[in-house]
Amino acid sequence: MVYTEEIKAIFKMDEITDLSAKLSMSKIDDISKAIGINERIFTINELFGGNGELFNKMIDRLNSCDSFDQAKSMLIHEVATPMQWEKEDKVRKAQQFVKHVRRKFN
């Protein structure tokens, strides 16, 4: 599948060189536990169209993925593209969310 450059940019990861950045990318077992309440509300409103049920279902499905590539494909097809995460006002929040997802598979 061909993705737009904007979608690719959301999932691009820069090389981590400093210790604090490495620690912030430490592996997690459950994506939902890495997201605080304020960030959760903001993420639901900005990236999931205010649909908390969709957010919760997606987190459950992401947690059950076997690899980041599988999670990435699911996110792109089911939420990132339909919810237009590539729009300028959503890109930064989308990148933060993807960072949490990536931590699951480190």
C-alpha distances in whole Angstrom, upper triangle without the diagonal:
4,6,10,13,15,12,12,16,16,15,16,20,23,25,28,31,34,35,35,31,31,33,31,28,30,28,29,29,28,26,28,31,30,30,33,34,34,31,30,31,29,26,26,28,25,22,23,25,28,27,28,27,24,24,26,24,21,23,24,21,20,23,23,19,20,18,16,13,13,15,12,9,12,13,10,10,14,16,14,12,15,18,17,17,17,20,23,25,22,21,23,24,20,20,24,22,19,22,24,21,20,24,24,22,24
4,7,9,12,10,10,13,14,14,15,19,21,24,27,30,33,34,34,30,30,33,30,28,30,29,30,30,29,27,29,32,30,30,33,34,34,30,30,31,29,26,26,27,24,21,23,24,28,27,29,29,25,25,27,26,22,24,26,23,21,25,25,22,22,20,18,14,16,16,13,11,14,14,11,11,15,16,14,12,15,17,16,16,14,18,20,23,21,19,22,23,19,19,23,22,19,22,24,21,21,25,25,23,25
4,6,8,6,6,10,11,11,12,16,19,22,24,28,30,32,31,27,28,30,28,25,28,27,27,28,27,24,27,29,27,27,30,31,30,27,26,28,25,22,23,24,21,18,20,21,25,24,26,26,23,22,25,24,20,22,24,22,20,23,24,21,22,19,16,14,15,15,12,10,13,12,9,10,13,14,11,9,13,15,12,12,11,14,16,19,17,15,18,19,15,16,19,18,16,19,21,19,19,22,23,22,23
4,5,5,6,9,10,11,12,16,18,22,24,28,30,32,31,27,28,30,28,26,29,28,29,30,29,26,28,30,28,27,30,31,30,26,26,27,25,22,23,23,20,18,20,21,24,25,27,27,24,23,26,25,22,24,26,24,22,25,26,23,25,22,19,17,18,18,14,13,16,14,11,12,15,15,11,10,13,14,11,11,9,12,14,17,15,13,16,18,15,15,19,19,17,19,22,20,20,24,25,24,25
4,5,5,6,9,10,10,14,16,19,22,25,27,29,29,25,26,28,26,24,27,27,28,30,29,26,28,30,28,27,29,31,29,26,26,27,25,22,24,24,20,18,21,22,26,26,28,29,25,24,27,27,23,25,28,25,23,26,27,24,25,22,19,17,19,19,15,15,18,16,13,15,18,17,13,12,16,16,13,12,9,12,13,16,15,12,15,17,14,14,18,18,16,18,21,20,19,23,24,23,24
4,5,5,7,9,10,13,15,19,21,25,26,28,27,24,25,27,24,23,26,26,27,28,27,24,25,28,25,24,26,28,26,22,23,24,21,19,20,20,17,15,18,19,22,23,25,26,23,22,25,25,21,23,26,24,22,25,26,24,25,22,19,17,19,18,14,15,17,14,11,14,16,14,11,10,14,13,10,9,5,8,9,12,11,8,11,13,11,11,15,15,14,16,19,18,18,21,23,23,24
4,5,5,7,9,13,15,19,21,24,26,28,27,23,24,26,23,21,24,24,24,25,24,21,23,25,23,22,25,26,25,21,21,22,20,17,19,19,16,13,16,18,21,21,23,23,20,19,22,22,18,19,22,20,18,21,23,20,22,19,15,14,16,14,11,11,13,10,8,11,13,11,8,8,11,11,9,7,6,9,11,13,11,9,12,13,10,10,14,13,11,14,17,15,15,19,20,20,21
4,5,5,6,10,13,16,18,22,24,26,25,21,22,24,22,20,23,23,23,25,24,21,23,26,23,23,26,27,26,23,23,25,22,19,21,22,19,16,19,21,24,24,25,26,22,21,24,23,20,21,23,21,18,21,23,20,21,17,14,12,15,14,10,11,14,12,9,13,15,14,11,11,15,15,13,11,9,13,14,16,14,11,13,15,11,10,14,14,12,14,17,15,14,18,19,18,19
4,5,5,8,10,14,16,20,22,24,23,19,20,22,20,18,22,22,23,25,24,21,23,25,22,22,24,26,25,21,22,23,21,18,21,21,18,16,19,21,23,24,25,27,23,21,24,24,21,21,24,23,20,22,24,22,22,19,15,15,17,16,12,14,16,14,12,15,17,16,12,13,16,16,13,11,8,11,11,14,12,8,10,12,10,8,12,13,11,12,16,15,14,17,19,19,19
4,6,8,11,15,16,20,21,23,21,18,19,21,18,16,20,20,20,22,21,18,19,22,19,18,21,22,21,18,18,20,17,14,17,18,15,12,15,18,20,21,21,23,20,18,21,21,17,18,21,20,17,19,21,19,20,17,14,14,16,13,10,13,14,11,10,14,15,13,9,11,15,13,11,8,7,11,11,12,10,6,8,9,6,5,9,9,7,9,12,12,12,15,17,17,18
4,6,10,13,15,18,20,22,20,17,17,19,17,14,17,17,18,20,19,16,19,21,18,18,21,23,23,19,19,21,19,16,18,20,17,14,17,20,22,22,22,23,20,18,20,20,17,17,20,18,15,17,19,16,17,14,10,10,13,11,8,10,12,10,9,13,15,13,10,13,16,15,14,11,11,14,15,16,13,10,11,12,9,7,10,10,7,8,11,10,9,13,14,14,14
4,7,10,12,16,18,20,19,15,16,19,16,14,17,18,19,22,21,19,21,23,20,20,23,26,25,21,22,24,22,19,22,23,20,18,20,23,25,26,26,27,24,22,24,24,20,20,23,21,18,20,22,19,19,16,12,12,15,14,11,13,16,14,13,17,18,17,14,16,19,19,17,14,13,16,16,18,15,12,12,14,11,8,11,12,9,10,13,13,11,14,16,15,15
4,6,8,12,14,16,16,12,12,15,13,11,14,15,17,20,20,18,21,22,18,19,22,25,24,20,22,24,22,19,22,24,21,19,22,25,27,27,27,28,25,23,24,25,21,20,23,22,18,20,22,19,19,16,12,13,16,15,13,16,18,16,16,19,21,19,17,19,22,21,20,16,16,19,18,19,17,13,13,14,13,9,11,12,10,8,12,12,9,12,14,13,12
4,6,9,12,14,14,11,12,15,13,12,15,17,19,22,23,20,23,24,20,21,24,27,26,22,24,26,24,22,25,26,23,22,25,28,29,30,30,31,29,26,28,28,25,24,26,26,22,23,25,23,22,19,16,16,20,19,16,19,22,20,19,23,24,23,20,22,25,24,22,19,18,20,19,21,19,15,14,16,15,11,13,15,13,11,15,15,12,14,17,16,14
4,6,10,12,13,10,10,13,13,11,14,16,19,22,24,22,25,25,21,23,25,28,28,24,26,29,27,25,28,29,27,25,28,31,32,33,32,34,31,28,30,30,27,25,28,27,23,24,26,24,23,19,17,18,21,20,18,22,24,22,22,26,27,26,23,25,29,28,26,23,22,24,23,24,22,19,17,19,18,15,15,18,15,13,16,17,13,14,18,16,14
4,6,8,9,6,6,10,10,9,12,14,17,21,22,20,23,23,19,21,23,26,26,23,25,28,26,24,27,29,27,25,28,31,32,33,32,33,31,28,29,30,27,25,27,27,23,24,26,24,23,20,17,19,22,21,20,23,25,23,24,27,28,27,24,27,30,29,27,24,23,26,24,25,23,20,18,19,19,15,15,17,15,12,15,16,13,13,17,16,13
4,7,9,7,7,11,12,12,14,17,20,23,25,23,26,25,22,23,25,29,28,25,28,31,29,27,31,32,30,29,32,34,35,36,35,37,35,31,32,34,31,28,31,31,27,27,29,27,26,23,21,23,26,25,23,27,29,27,28,31,32,30,28,31,34,32,31,27,27,29,27,28,26,23,21,22,22,18,18,21,19,16,18,20,17,16,20,19,16
4,6,6,6,9,10,11,13,17,19,23,24,23,25,24,21,22,24,27,27,24,27,30,28,27,30,32,30,29,32,35,35,36,35,37,35,31,32,34,31,29,31,31,28,27,30,28,28,25,23,25,28,26,25,29,30,28,29,33,33,32,29,32,35,33,32,28,28,30,28,28,26,24,21,22,23,19,18,21,20,16,18,20,18,16,20,20,17
4,5,5,6,9,10,11,15,17,21,23,22,24,22,19,21,22,26,26,24,26,29,28,27,30,32,30,29,32,35,35,36,34,36,34,31,31,33,30,28,30,30,27,26,29,28,27,24,22,25,28,26,26,29,30,29,30,33,34,32,30,33,36,34,33,29,30,31,30,29,28,25,22,23,23,20,18,21,20,16,17,20,17,15,19,19,16
4,5,5,6,9,10,14,16,20,21,20,21,20,16,18,19,23,22,20,23,26,24,23,27,29,27,27,29,32,32,33,31,33,32,28,29,31,28,25,28,29,25,25,28,27,27,24,22,25,27,25,25,28,29,27,29,32,32,30,28,31,34,32,31,27,28,29,27,27,25,23,20,20,21,18,16,18,18,14,15,18,16,14,18,19,16
4,5,5,6,9,13,15,19,19,18,20,19,15,17,18,22,21,19,21,24,23,21,25,27,25,24,27,30,30,31,29,31,30,26,27,29,26,23,26,26,23,22,25,24,24,21,19,22,24,22,21,25,26,24,25,29,29,27,25,28,31,29,28,24,24,26,24,24,22,20,17,17,18,15,13,16,15,11,13,15,13,12,16,16,13
4,5,5,7,10,13,17,18,17,20,19,15,18,20,23,23,21,23,26,25,23,26,28,27,26,28,31,31,32,30,32,30,27,27,28,26,23,25,26,22,21,24,23,22,20,17,20,23,21,21,24,26,24,25,29,29,27,26,29,32,30,29,26,26,28,27,27,25,22,19,20,20,16,15,17,16,12,13,15,13,11,14,14,11
4,5,5,9,11,15,17,16,18,16,13,16,17,21,22,19,21,24,24,22,25,28,26,25,28,31,31,31,29,30,29,26,26,28,25,22,24,25,22,20,23,23,22,20,19,22,24,22,22,26,26,25,26,30,30,28,27,30,32,30,30,26,27,29,28,27,25,23,20,20,20,17,15,17,16,13,13,15,13,10,13,14,11
4,6,9,10,14,15,13,15,14,10,12,14,18,18,16,18,21,20,19,22,24,23,22,24,27,27,27,25,27,26,22,23,25,22,19,22,23,19,18,22,21,21,19,17,20,22,20,20,23,24,22,24,27,27,25,23,27,29,27,27,23,24,26,25,24,22,20,17,16,17,14,12,13,13,9,9,12,11,9,12,14,11
4,6,9,12,13,12,15,14,11,13,16,19,20,17,18,22,21,19,22,24,23,21,23,27,27,27,25,26,25,21,22,23,21,18,20,20,17,16,19,18,18,16,14,17,19,17,17,20,21,19,21,25,25,23,22,25,27,26,26,22,23,25,24,24,21,19,17,16,16,13,11,12,11,8,8,10,8,6,9,10,8
4,7,10,12,12,15,13,11,14,16,20,21,19,19,23,23,21,23,26,25,24,25,29,29,28,26,27,26,23,22,24,21,18,20,20,17,16,18,18,17,16,14,18,19,18,18,22,22,21,23,26,26,25,24,27,30,28,28,25,26,28,28,27,25,23,20,19,19,16,14,15,14,11,10,11,10,6,9,10,7
4,7,9,10,13,12,10,14,16,20,22,19,19,23,23,21,23,26,25,23,24,28,28,27,25,25,24,21,20,21,19,16,17,17,14,12,15,14,14,13,12,16,17,15,17,20,20,19,22,25,24,23,23,26,28,27,28,25,26,29,29,28,25,23,21,20,19,17,15,15,13,11,9,10,8,5,6,7,5
4,6,7,10,8,7,11,14,17,19,17,16,20,21,19,20,24,23,21,22,26,25,24,22,22,21,18,17,18,16,13,14,15,12,10,13,13,14,13,13,17,17,15,17,20,19,18,21,24,23,22,22,26,27,26,27,24,26,28,28,27,24,23,21,19,18,17,15,14,13,11,8,9,9,6,5,8,8
4,7,9,8,9,12,15,18,20,18,17,21,22,19,21,24,24,22,22,26,25,24,21,21,20,17,16,16,15,12,12,13,11,8,10,12,12,13,13,17,16,14,17,20,18,18,22,23,22,22,23,26,27,26,28,25,27,30,30,29,26,25,24,21,20,19,17,15,15,14,11,10,11,9,6,9,10
4,6,6,7,10,13,15,17,15,14,17,19,16,17,21,21,19,19,22,22,20,17,17,17,14,12,13,12,8,9,11,9,6,9,11,13,14,14,17,16,13,16,19,17,16,20,22,20,19,20,24,25,23,25,23,25,27,28,27,23,23,22,19,18,18,16,13,14,13,9,9,11,9,7,10,12
4,5,5,7,11,13,15,12,11,15,15,13,14,18,18,16,16,19,19,17,15,15,15,11,10,12,10,7,9,10,8,7,10,11,14,13,12,16,15,12,14,17,15,14,17,19,17,16,17,21,21,20,22,19,22,24,24,23,20,19,18,15,14,14,12,9,10,10,6,6,9,8,6,10,12
4,5,5,8,10,12,11,8,12,14,11,12,16,16,15,15,18,16,15,12,13,13,10,8,11,10,7,9,11,10,9,12,14,17,17,16,19,18,14,16,19,17,15,19,20,18,17,18,22,22,20,22,19,23,24,25,23,20,20,19,15,15,16,13,10,12,12,9,9,13,11,10,14,16
4,5,7,10,13,11,10,14,15,14,15,18,19,18,18,21,19,19,15,16,17,13,12,14,14,10,12,15,13,11,14,16,18,19,18,21,20,17,19,22,20,19,22,24,22,20,21,25,25,23,25,22,25,27,27,25,22,22,20,17,17,18,14,13,14,13,10,11,14,12,11,15,16
4,7,10,12,10,10,13,14,13,15,18,18,17,18,21,20,19,17,18,18,14,14,16,15,11,13,16,13,12,16,17,18,18,16,20,20,16,18,21,20,18,21,23,22,20,20,24,25,22,24,21,23,25,25,23,20,19,17,15,15,15,11,10,12,10,7,9,11,9,10,13,14
4,7,8,6,6,10,10,9,11,14,14,14,15,17,16,16,14,16,16,12,12,15,14,11,14,16,14,13,17,18,20,20,18,21,21,17,18,21,19,17,20,22,20,18,18,22,22,20,21,18,21,22,22,20,17,17,15,12,13,13,10,9,11,11,8,10,13,12,12,16,17
4,6,5,6,9,10,10,12,14,15,15,16,18,17,17,14,17,18,14,14,17,17,14,16,19,17,17,20,22,24,23,22,25,24,21,22,25,23,20,23,25,23,21,21,25,25,22,23,21,23,24,23,21,18,19,17,14,15,16,12,12,15,14,11,14,17,15,16,19,20
4,5,5,6,9,10,11,12,14,15,15,17,14,15,12,15,16,13,13,17,17,14,17,20,19,18,22,23,26,26,24,27,26,22,23,26,24,21,24,26,23,21,21,25,24,21,23,21,24,24,24,21,19,20,18,15,16,18,15,13,17,17,14,16,19,18,19,22,23
4,5,5,6,9,10,11,12,14,15,16,14,15,13,17,17,14,15,19,18,16,19,22,20,21,24,25,28,27,25,27,27,23,24,26,25,21,24,26,24,20,21,24,24,20,22,19,22,22,21,18,16,18,16,13,15,17,13,13,17,17,15,17,20,19,20,24,25
4,5,5,6,8,10,10,11,13,14,13,14,13,16,16,12,14,17,16,14,17,19,18,18,22,22,25,24,21,24,24,20,20,23,21,18,20,23,21,18,18,21,21,18,19,16,19,19,19,16,14,15,13,9,12,13,10,9,13,13,11,14,17,16,17,21,21
4,5,5,6,9,10,10,10,13,11,11,9,12,12,9,10,14,13,11,14,17,15,16,19,20,23,23,21,23,22,19,19,22,19,17,19,21,19,16,16,20,20,16,18,16,19,20,20,17,14,16,15,11,12,14,11,9,13,14,12,13,17,16,17,20,21
4,5,5,6,9,10,10,11,8,10,8,12,13,10,12,15,15,14,17,19,18,19,22,23,27,26,24,26,25,21,22,24,21,18,21,22,20,16,17,20,19,16,18,16,20,19,19,16,14,17,15,12,13,16,14,12,16,17,15,17,20,20,20,24,25
4,6,5,6,8,9,10,9,11,11,14,14,11,14,17,16,15,18,20,19,20,23,24,27,26,23,25,25,21,21,23,21,18,19,21,19,16,16,19,18,14,16,14,17,16,16,13,11,13,12,9,11,13,11,11,14,15,14,16,19,20,20,23,25
4,5,5,5,7,9,8,10,9,12,11,8,11,14,12,12,15,17,15,17,20,20,23,22,19,21,21,17,17,19,17,14,16,18,16,12,12,16,15,12,13,11,14,14,15,12,10,12,11,7,8,11,9,8,11,13,12,13,16,17,17,20,22
4,6,6,5,6,5,6,6,9,9,6,9,12,11,11,14,16,15,17,20,20,24,23,21,22,21,18,18,19,17,14,16,17,15,11,13,15,14,11,14,12,16,16,17,14,12,14,14,10,11,14,13,10,14,16,14,15,18,19,19,22,24
4,6,6,5,4,7,8,12,11,10,13,15,14,15,18,19,19,21,23,24,27,26,24,25,24,21,20,22,20,16,18,19,16,13,14,16,15,11,13,12,15,14,15,12,11,14,14,11,12,15,14,13,16,18,17,18,21,22,22,25,27
4,6,6,7,10,11,14,13,11,14,16,15,15,19,20,18,21,24,23,27,25,22,23,23,19,18,20,18,15,16,17,15,12,11,14,13,9,10,9,12,11,12,9,7,10,11,8,9,12,12,11,14,16,16,17,19,21,22,24,26
4,6,8,9,10,13,10,9,12,14,12,13,16,16,15,18,20,20,23,22,19,20,19,16,15,16,15,11,12,14,12,8,8,11,10,7,8,7,10,10,12,10,7,9,11,8,7,11,11,9,11,14,14,14,17,19,19,21,23
4,5,6,7,9,7,6,10,11,10,11,14,15,14,17,19,19,23,22,20,20,19,16,16,16,14,11,13,13,10,7,9,11,10,7,10,9,13,13,16,14,11,13,14,11,10,14,14,11,13,16,15,15,18,20,20,22,24
4,5,9,11,9,9,13,14,13,15,18,18,18,21,23,23,27,26,23,24,23,20,19,20,17,14,15,16,13,10,11,12,10,7,10,11,14,13,16,13,11,14,16,13,13,16,17,14,17,20,19,19,22,24,24,26,28
4,6,9,9,9,12,13,13,15,17,18,19,21,23,24,27,27,25,26,24,21,21,22,19,16,18,18,15,12,14,16,14,11,14,14,17,16,18,15,13,17,17,14,14,18,17,15,18,20,19,19,23,24,24,26,29
4,5,5,6,9,10,11,13,15,16,17,19,20,21,25,25,23,24,23,19,20,20,17,15,17,17,13,11,14,16,13,11,15,15,18,18,20,18,16,18,19,16,15,19,18,16,18,21,19,19,22,23,23,25,28
4,5,5,6,9,10,11,12,14,15,16,19,20,24,24,23,24,22,19,20,21,18,16,18,18,15,13,15,18,16,14,17,17,20,21,22,20,17,19,20,16,16,19,18,15,17,20,17,17,21,22,21,24,26
4,5,5,6,8,10,11,12,14,15,17,19,22,23,22,23,21,18,20,20,16,15,18,18,14,13,16,18,16,15,18,18,22,23,25,23,20,22,22,19,18,21,20,17,19,21,19,18,22,22,21,23,26
4,6,5,6,9,10,10,12,14,15,17,20,21,20,20,18,15,16,17,13,12,14,14,10,9,12,14,13,12,15,15,19,20,22,20,17,19,20,17,15,18,18,15,16,19,17,16,19,21,19,21,25
4,6,5,6,9,10,10,12,14,15,19,19,18,19,17,14,15,16,13,11,14,14,11,9,12,15,14,12,15,14,18,19,21,19,16,17,18,14,13,16,15,11,13,16,14,13,16,18,16,19,22
4,5,5,6,9,10,11,13,15,18,19,18,20,18,15,17,18,14,13,17,17,13,13,15,18,17,16,19,18,21,23,24,22,19,20,21,17,16,18,17,13,15,17,14,13,17,18,16,19,22
4,5,5,6,9,10,11,13,16,18,17,18,16,13,15,16,12,12,15,15,11,11,15,17,16,15,19,18,22,23,25,24,20,22,22,19,17,19,19,15,16,18,16,14,18,18,16,18,22
4,5,5,6,8,10,11,14,15,14,15,13,10,12,12,9,8,12,12,9,9,11,14,14,13,16,15,18,20,23,21,18,18,19,16,14,16,16,12,12,15,13,11,14,16,14,16,19
4,5,5,6,9,10,14,14,13,15,13,10,12,14,11,10,14,15,12,12,14,17,17,16,18,17,20,22,24,22,18,19,19,16,14,16,14,11,11,13,10,9,12,13,11,14,17
4,6,5,6,9,13,14,14,16,14,11,14,15,12,12,16,16,14,14,16,19,19,19,21,20,23,25,27,26,22,23,23,20,18,19,18,14,15,16,13,11,15,15,12,14,18
4,5,5,7,10,12,12,13,10,8,12,12,9,10,13,13,11,12,15,17,17,17,20,19,22,24,26,26,22,22,23,20,17,19,18,15,14,16,14,11,14,15,12,14,17
4,5,5,9,9,9,11,9,6,9,10,8,8,12,13,11,12,13,16,17,17,19,17,20,23,24,24,20,19,20,17,15,16,15,12,11,13,11,7,10,11,9,10,14
4,6,8,10,10,13,11,9,12,14,12,12,16,17,15,15,17,20,21,20,22,20,23,26,27,26,23,22,22,19,17,18,17,13,13,14,11,8,11,11,7,9,13
4,7,9,11,13,10,9,13,14,11,13,16,17,15,17,18,21,22,22,24,22,25,28,30,29,25,25,25,23,20,20,20,17,15,17,14,11,13,14,10,11,14
4,6,7,9,6,6,10,10,9,11,14,15,14,16,17,19,20,21,23,21,23,26,28,28,24,23,24,22,19,19,19,16,14,15,14,10,11,13,9,9,13
4,7,9,7,8,11,12,12,14,16,17,17,19,19,22,23,24,25,23,25,29,30,30,27,25,25,24,21,21,21,18,16,16,15,12,12,13,10,8,12
4,5,5,6,9,10,11,12,14,16,17,18,18,20,22,23,23,21,23,26,28,28,24,22,23,22,19,18,18,16,13,14,13,10,9,11,9,6,9
4,5,5,6,9,10,10,12,14,15,15,15,17,20,20,20,18,19,23,24,25,21,19,19,18,15,14,15,13,10,11,11,8,6,9,8,6,9
4,5,5,6,9,10,10,12,14,15,14,16,19,20,20,18,19,22,24,25,21,19,20,20,16,15,17,15,12,13,14,11,9,13,12,9,12
4,5,5,6,9,10,11,12,14,14,16,18,19,20,18,20,23,25,26,22,20,22,21,17,17,18,16,13,15,15,11,11,14,12,10,14
4,5,5,6,9,10,10,11,12,14,16,16,17,16,17,21,23,23,19,18,19,17,14,14,15,12,10,12,11,8,9,12,10,9,13
4,5,5,6,9,10,10,9,12,14,15,15,13,14,18,20,20,17,15,16,16,12,12,14,11,8,11,12,9,9,12,12,11,14
4,5,5,6,8,10,10,11,13,15,15,14,15,19,21,22,18,17,19,18,14,15,17,15,12,15,15,12,13,16,15,14,17
4,6,5,6,8,9,10,12,13,14,14,16,19,21,22,18,17,19,18,14,15,17,14,12,15,15,12,13,16,15,14,18
4,6,5,5,6,8,10,10,11,10,12,15,18,18,14,14,16,14,10,12,14,11,9,13,13,10,12,15,14,15,17
4,6,6,5,6,8,10,10,9,10,14,16,17,14,13,16,15,11,12,15,13,11,14,15,13,14,17,17,17,19
4,6,7,6,7,10,11,11,13,16,19,20,17,16,19,18,14,16,18,16,14,18,18,15,17,20,19,19,22
4,7,7,7,9,11,11,14,16,19,19,16,16,19,17,14,16,18,15,14,18,17,15,17,20,19,19,23
4,6,5,6,8,8,11,13,16,16,12,13,15,13,11,13,15,12,12,16,16,14,16,19,18,19,22
4,6,5,6,5,7,10,13,13,10,10,13,11,8,11,13,11,10,14,15,13,15,18,18,19,21
4,6,5,6,8,10,13,14,12,12,15,15,11,14,16,15,14,18,19,17,18,22,22,22,24
4,5,8,10,11,15,15,13,14,17,16,13,16,18,16,16,20,20,19,21,24,23,24,27
4,6,9,9,13,12,10,11,14,13,11,14,16,14,14,18,18,17,20,23,23,24,26
4,5,6,10,10,8,9,13,12,10,13,15,14,14,18,19,18,20,23,24,24,26
4,5,8,8,5,6,9,9,6,9,12,11,11,14,16,15,17,20,21,22,23
4,6,8,7,6,9,10,8,10,13,13,13,16,18,17,18,21,23,23,24
4,6,5,6,10,11,10,12,15,15,15,18,20,20,21,24,25,26,27
4,6,6,8,10,10,12,14,15,16,18,20,21,22,24,26,27,28
4,6,7,8,10,12,13,14,16,17,19,20,21,24,25,27,28
4,6,6,6,9,10,11,12,14,16,17,18,20,22,23,24
4,6,5,6,9,10,10,12,15,15,16,18,20,21,22
4,5,5,6,9,10,11,13,15,15,17,19,21,21
4,5,5,6,9,10,11,13,14,16,18,20,20
4,5,5,6,9,10,11,12,14,16,17,18
4,5,5,6,9,10,10,12,15,16,16
4,5,5,7,9,10,11,13,15,15
4,5,5,7,9,10,12,14,15
4,5,5,6,9,10,11,12
4,5,5,6,9,10,10
4,5,5,7,9,10
4,5,5,7,9
4,5,6,7
4,5,5
4,6
4
